[in-house]
Amino acid sequence: MEVSVYIHFPFCVRRCHYCDFNTYEGMEHLISPYVEALCKEIELLGRALPERYLHSVHTVYFGGGTPSLLSVSHLHRILTTLESHLGLEANAEISLEANPGTLSMAKMRAYAQIGINRLSLGFQSANEEELRLLGRAHTLEDALRAVEFARVAGIDNLNLDLIYGLPSQSLRSWENSLKVALSLGVEHLSLYSLTVEEGTLLDRWVRSGVLPYPEENFAADCYELARELLANAGYLHYEISNWALLRSGEEIPVCRHNLQYWKNQEYFGLGAGAHGFLGGYRLANVSHPQQYIERIRSATVCSFPFSPAVQECHCVTPEEEMRDTVLLGLRLVHEGVGEADFFRRFGKSLLEVFPKEIARLTKKGLVEWVETDQRRLRLTRFGQLLGNQAFVEFI
């Protein structure tokens, strides 16, 4: 079996205007004790780890927040602690989310030296006005320079995040952002439609009338344009929001870590507010970094899969696991949910478990059966635009 590790770093220099993630600004003084707590959480879980999990970690993902605020020595310590107590596969994918404004050539070289082999840059837009609207702490020049630094340092697996459907954004501006991103020849692109989350600064601006509410039809137009441009540029659309660059004779650079989620496989969630799926449980750690540090500090042992920082846990029933597997698997554009894979995992067929749901979605034109290496259920091209209408059937 293969398992993944997600590590949450909840600190930011400045919170973006649209962000509702578990992040905090002005708490940089907690970074060192937070790293100490992270390493201890790994050690405690490692001591309690069943043998089947040893040396099975094939992806590690540092998310946030702004993980690139971590010093290289802190990152190195976390990785060596993971290696010592959980064990990393030789070709493990090690991803780091990074704000382009926090990077330097020296830092990038050091990342490569300690084993970071995949970088996800918060590019977001090639339009400076849109970057200011989003509250991003970087410029277009910062982003272009970060890509150059990564290439010189030898990091050859780069992802750029872009956001579309912004208030007052034009289709022309979105097209320009896509073309700038494509000109960089990165291996992977993640494109997300802006969601106005309650309680964010962007939400307050929209509610007060300072900004117009983003239009759904416009977001759909942006998505259609992206599908066309990226296909023409040689990118494989493998997940609703994700594209990987096809190169002759090379392995397709999909995000192996995110595939772990979409295939509903197990993963550790480490750090404040991190979520995990282990040993049949959905787990969530305490959110505030200070509380997280205190919980880990006072702990001496733990019982797998429960870290001392766990605040919420839910034992997943077989029915829930089957629903989650279909809901998440339908995000995979070509692969979808394999009938034989589903039967092998659960001992039941898709049509045996979800006959009504599949019939309704087929009638609406949202899903289809395709014959590849095995019979697969996947979203139609139309269904990719209305994915939430399909997913709600399995909630």
C-alpha positions in Angstrom: 0.0 0.0 0.0 1.0 3.6 -0.5 0.2 6.5 1.8 0.6 10.2 1.5 1.5 13.0 4.0 -0.1 16.5 4.1 1.7 19.0 6.3 -0.1 22.3 7.0 1.9 25.5 7.6 -0.7 28.0 8.8 1.4 31.2 8.7 1.3 34.1 6.2 2.9 37.5 6.0 -0.5 38.8 4.8 -3.8 37.1 4.3 -5.2 37.2 0.8 -8.5 38.9 0.4 -10.3 35.8 -0.8 -8.7 33.3 1.6 -10.8 31.4 4.2 -8.1 28.7 4.8 -6.7 28.0 8.3 -4.0 30.7 8.1 -2.8 33.4 10.5 -0.7 36.6 10.0 1.6 38.3 12.5 2.5 35.0 14.3 5.9 34.4 12.8 7.3 34.1 16.4 5.5 30.7 16.6 7.3 29.2 13.6 10.1 27.6 15.5 8.0 26.0 18.2 5.5 25.0 15.5 8.2 23.1 13.7 9.2 21.4 17.0 5.6 20.3 17.5 5.4 19.0 13.9 8.4 16.9 14.3 7.1 15.5 17.7 3.7 14.7 16.1 5.5 12.7 13.4 7.6 10.9 16.0 4.6 10.0 18.2 2.6 8.7 15.2 5.7 6.8 14.0 6.0 5.0 17.2 2.4 3.9 17.1 2.5 3.0 13.3 1.2 -0.4 12.2 3.8 -2.3 10.2 1.9 -2.0 7.0 2.4 1.8 6.9 6.2 1.7 7.4 8.2 3.0 4.4 5.1 3.4 2.3 5.0 7.3 2.1 5.1 8.1 -1.6 4.1 11.8 -1.5 4.6 14.7 0.9 2.8 18.0 0.4 3.6 21.2 2.3 0.5 23.4 2.1 -0.7 26.5 3.8 -0.6 29.3 4.5 2.8 30.1 3.0 5.2 27.1 3.5 7.9 29.0 1.6 8.2 31.2 4.8 9.8 28.2 6.4 13.6 28.3 6.6 15.4 25.6 4.6 16.8 24.2 7.9 13.2 23.8 9.2 12.1 22.1 6.0 15.1 19.8 6.1 14.4 18.9 9.7 10.8 18.0 9.0 11.8 15.8 6.0 14.5 14.0 7.9 12.0 13.4 10.8 9.5 11.9 8.3 12.3 9.7 6.8 13.3 8.5 10.3 9.9 7.8 11.7 7.5 7.0 8.8 10.0 6.3 5.9 9.9 7.8 2.4 9.9 5.8 -0.8 13.0 6.4 -2.9 11.1 8.3 -5.6 8.7 10.1 -3.3 7.1 13.3 -4.7 7.9 16.2 -2.3 5.7 19.2 -3.1 6.0 22.7 -1.6 3.4 25.5 -2.0 5.2 28.8 -2.5 4.4 32.5 -2.8 6.6 33.9 -5.6 7.5 36.9 -3.5 9.2 34.8 -0.8 11.7 33.1 -3.1 15.3 33.6 -4.0 17.9 31.8 -6.1 19.7 30.6 -3.0 16.5 29.3 -1.5 15.5 27.5 -4.6 18.9 25.8 -4.9 18.6 24.7 -1.2 15.1 23.3 -1.8 16.5 21.1 -4.6 19.4 19.9 -2.4 17.1 18.8 0.5 14.8 16.9 -1.8 11.9 19.3 -2.7 11.2 18.1 -6.3 7.9 19.7 -7.0 7.0 23.4 -6.6 3.5 24.8 -6.7 3.6 28.6 -7.2 0.7 30.9 -6.4 0.8 32.7 -9.8 -3.0 33.5 -9.8 -2.9 36.2 -12.5 -0.6 38.0 -15.0 -2.6 41.2 -14.4 -1.1 43.4 -11.7 -4.5 45.0 -10.9 -6.1 41.6 -10.3 -3.2 40.6 -8.1 -3.9 43.7 -5.9 -7.6 42.9 -5.9 -6.8 39.4 -4.6 -4.4 40.8 -2.0 -1.5 38.8 -3.3 1.9 39.7 -1.8 3.8 39.3 -5.1 4.0 40.9 -8.6 4.1 39.3 -12.0 7.8 40.0 -12.1 8.2 38.0 -8.9 6.4 35.0 -10.4 8.4 35.0 -13.6 11.6 35.3 -11.7 10.5 32.4 -9.4 10.0 30.1 -12.4 13.5 31.1 -13.7 15.1 30.4 -10.3 13.4 26.9 -10.1 14.7 26.0 -13.6 18.2 27.1 -12.8 18.1 25.1 -9.5 17.1 22.0 -11.4 13.5 21.7 -10.1 11.8 20.3 -13.2 8.2 19.8 -11.9 6.5 23.1 -11.6 2.8 23.9 -11.1 1.2 27.3 -11.4 -2.2 28.1 -9.7 -4.4 30.6 -11.5 -7.8 32.0 -10.5 -10.6 33.0 -12.8 -14.1 34.4 -12.5 -13.0 37.5 -10.6 -15.3 40.5 -10.2 -14.7 42.9 -13.1 -12.3 40.4 -14.8 -12.6 40.3 -18.6 -12.2 37.3 -20.8 -9.3 39.0 -22.6 -7.5 39.5 -19.2 -8.0 35.8 -18.4 -6.7 34.8 -21.8 -3.6 36.9 -21.3 -3.0 35.2 -17.9 -3.3 31.8 -19.5 -1.0 32.7 -22.4 1.7 34.1 -20.0 1.5 30.9 -18.0 1.7 28.7 -21.1 4.7 30.7 -22.3 6.6 29.5 -19.3 6.3 25.8 -20.3 5.5 24.6 -16.8 4.6 20.9 -16.3 1.3 21.5 -14.5 -1.5 24.1 -14.2 -4.2 24.3 -11.6 -7.1 26.6 -12.5 -9.7 27.5 -9.9 -12.9 29.5 -10.1 -13.1 32.2 -7.5 -15.4 31.4 -4.6 -16.5 34.4 -2.4 -16.2 32.8 1.0 -18.2 34.1 3.9 -16.2 36.3 6.3 -13.4 37.2 3.9 -12.5 40.7 2.9 -13.7 40.0 -0.6 -17.0 38.9 0.8 -17.4 42.2 2.6 -16.6 44.2 -0.5 -19.2 42.3 -2.5 -21.8 42.5 0.1 -21.3 46.3 0.5 -21.4 46.8 -3.3 -17.8 47.9 -3.6 -17.4 45.0 -6.1 -19.9 43.1 -8.2 -20.7 39.5 -7.4 -18.8 37.2 -9.8 -21.0 35.9 -12.6 -21.4 32.1 -13.0 -21.8 32.3 -16.8 -18.6 34.3 -17.0 -16.7 31.7 -15.0 -18.0 29.0 -17.4 -16.7 31.0 -20.3 -13.3 31.2 -18.7 -13.3 27.5 -18.1 -14.2 26.7 -21.8 -11.5 29.1 -23.0 -8.9 27.4 -20.7 -9.9 23.9 -22.0 -9.4 25.0 -25.6 -6.1 26.9 -25.1 -4.5 24.2 -22.9 -5.5 21.4 -25.2 -3.9 23.2 -28.1 -0.8 23.8 -26.0 -0.4 20.0 -25.4 -1.8 19.8 -21.8 -3.8 16.7 -20.7 -6.9 17.7 -18.8 -6.8 14.9 -16.2 -8.9 16.4 -13.4 -11.6 19.0 -13.4 -9.3 21.8 -12.3 -5.9 20.3 -13.3 -3.8 19.9 -16.5 -0.5 18.2 -17.0 1.9 18.8 -19.9 2.3 15.9 -22.4 5.9 15.4 -23.5 6.9 12.5 -25.9 8.5 9.6 -24.1 8.1 11.2 -20.6 5.9 10.3 -17.7 2.8 12.5 -17.5 3.5 15.0 -14.6 0.2 14.6 -12.8 0.1 15.6 -9.1 0.6 12.2 -7.4 -0.3 13.7 -4.1 -3.7 15.0 -5.1 -4.4 11.7 -6.9 -4.3 10.1 -3.5 -7.3 12.3 -2.4 -9.2 11.8 -5.7 -8.8 8.0 -5.4 -9.9 8.2 -1.8 -6.7 6.6 -0.5 -5.2 7.1 3.0 -3.1 10.1 4.0 -1.7 11.6 7.2 -2.8 15.2 8.0 -0.1 16.8 10.2 -0.1 20.3 11.7 -2.7 22.8 12.9 -6.0 22.3 11.2 -4.8 19.5 9.0 -7.2 16.8 7.9 -6.3 13.1 7.4 -7.8 9.8 6.4 -6.2 6.9 8.2 -7.3 3.5 9.5 -10.9 4.0 8.5 -11.2 7.5 10.2 -11.6 11.0 8.9 -9.4 13.1 11.3 -9.0 16.9 11.9 -6.4 18.5 14.1 -7.0 21.5 16.3 -7.0 24.6 14.2 -5.1 27.3 16.1 -1.3 26.9 16.0 -0.8 27.8 19.7 -3.3 25.2 20.8 -1.7 22.7 18.4 1.8 23.4 19.9 0.5 23.0 23.5 -1.3 19.7 22.8 1.7 18.2 21.2 4.1 19.5 23.8 2.2 17.9 26.6 1.8 14.5 24.9 4.0 11.5 25.5 2.2 8.7 23.5 -0.6 8.4 21.0 -2.8 5.6 19.7 -2.8 5.2 15.9 -4.4 6.8 14.0 -5.1 9.5 16.6 -2.4 12.2 16.9 -2.5 14.1 20.2 -3.6 17.1 18.1 -6.8 15.5 16.8 -9.9 17.5 17.7 -12.5 15.7 15.5 -12.7 12.2 14.2 -15.3 10.2 12.3 -15.4 6.5 11.7 -16.1 6.1 8.0 -18.8 3.5 7.3 -18.5 1.2 4.2 -21.4 3.1 2.6 -19.7 6.5 3.2 -16.4 5.1 1.8 -18.2 4.0 -1.4 -19.9 7.3 -1.8 -16.7 9.2 -1.2 -14.9 7.0 -3.7 -17.4 7.8 -6.5 -17.7 11.5 -5.6 -14.0 12.1 -5.6 -13.2 9.7 -8.5 -15.7 11.6 -10.8 -13.3 14.5 -10.6 -10.9 12.5 -12.8 -11.8 13.6 -16.3 -10.6 10.6 -18.3 -10.2 8.0 -15.6 -13.4 8.5 -13.6 -14.3 5.5 -11.5 -13.4 2.1 -12.8 -16.0 -0.6 -12.4 -13.5 -3.4 -11.8 -11.5 -1.2 -9.4 -14.7 -0.4 -7.4 -15.7 -4.1 -7.2 -12.2 -5.1 -6.2 -12.2 -2.6 -3.3 -15.8 -3.1 -2.1 -17.0 -6.5 -3.4 -20.0 -4.8 -5.0 -20.6 -3.2 -8.5 -21.3 0.5 -9.0 -24.7 -0.2 -10.4 -25.5 -2.5 -7.5 -24.8 0.3 -5.0 -25.9 3.4 -6.9 -28.4 2.5 -9.5 -30.8 5.4 -9.0 -28.0 8.0 -8.7 -26.3 6.9 -11.9 -29.6 6.7 -13.8 -30.5 10.2 -12.8 -27.1 11.6 -13.8 -27.0 9.7 -17.1 -30.5 11.1 -18.0 -29.3 14.6 -17.3 -26.3 14.1 -19.5 -23.8 14.6 -16.7 -22.1 11.2 -16.6 -21.3 8.5 -19.2 -19.9 5.0 -19.3 -16.8 4.5 -21.4 -14.8 1.4 -22.3 -11.0 1.7 -21.8 -8.9 -0.8 -20.0 -12.1 -1.4 -18.0 -15.6 0.0 -18.0 -15.5 3.4 -16.4 -18.1 5.9 -15.1 -17.0 9.5 -15.7 -18.3 13.0 -16.2 -19.3 14.1 -19.7 -17.8 17.2 -21.1 -21.0 19.0 -20.2 -20.8 17.4 -16.7 -17.4 18.9 -16.1 -19.0 22.4 -16.2 -21.7 21.3 -13.7 -19.7 18.9 -11.5 -21.4 20.0 -8.3 -24.7 18.8 -9.6 -23.2 15.4 -10.1 -21.3 15.3 -6.8 -24.4 16.2 -4.7 -25.9 12.8 -5.6 -23.2 11.1 -3.5 -23.3 13.3 -0.5 
